Amino acid sequence: MAWTEITRAQYRRDDLEYASDLRDAEWALIAPLMPEKKRLGRPRRTDLRRVMEAILYIVTTGCQWRQLPRHFPAFTTVQGYFYRWIREGRWEAINHILVILSREQDGRDATPSVGIIDSQSVKTAENGGPRGYDAGKKIRGRKRHITTDTLGHVVAAVVHPADIQDRDGAPLVATRIRSLFPWLRHLIGDGGYAGEKLRGALAELGRWTIEIVKRSDRAEGFVVLPKRWIVERSFAWLGRCRRLTKDVEATISSSHAWLMIAHIRRVLRKINQTAF
């Protein structure tokens, strides 16, 4: 979408305290997906909307936990909810529901039938945790392995050390797809997914087909490849969140959670037609 004077006014978020805050319509989409209040024990005093806005602030700006502005709940409280929702699988569940809502809004079936798969290698910080060396990209860190539908929604994602090749990481993504979108059985990928090794691994998971879209040897400069540009665009959308510029997480589960949160941010705005 090209920015014009009309579209800038349409997608402006200057009326919010922070541009990462949720509008009422956006919060209405995820409020039913938040944990219910417990019947026993001490009553909850924390506003979950402010917790969610604090997490969106961090993923958008890339700030440290301790640098969270005082307008939000204490960073230890926000951090506690962040890790609790990882353990509960809540981030992936929220993303799953929002993808379905967005697809239905666009007049598509709730479950996609085709996925575009690709990976992105990113450097890690000195925090430690699993990592590896991607010899092709010359990056020491981790890979974000995602599959999108033809609209660019991230339907499944896996984070693993960068030394795992694409054809070895693809079955991990396919396993995640099976439980989330059971009708998705056709994948489109680049030359890194070619070969019988991957086809054999996918055959063990069910009836899968994979289509390889390769760049022509005679092509010069930048060339848009059919379907593959969709997943590249999704990576660009996710890259607008500064928390994803570099993988600073000590655990794979946290890296995966921030990837999901970045996509939740995008889909919430997409459904409500505001700036990504």
Beta strands, then each sheet from edge to edge (+ up, - down):
strand 1: 114-123
strand 2: 132-134
strand 3: 139-148
strand 4: 154-161
strand 5: 186-189
strand 6: 209-212
sheet 1: 2+ 3- 1+ 5+ 6+
sheet 2: 2+ 3- 4+
end
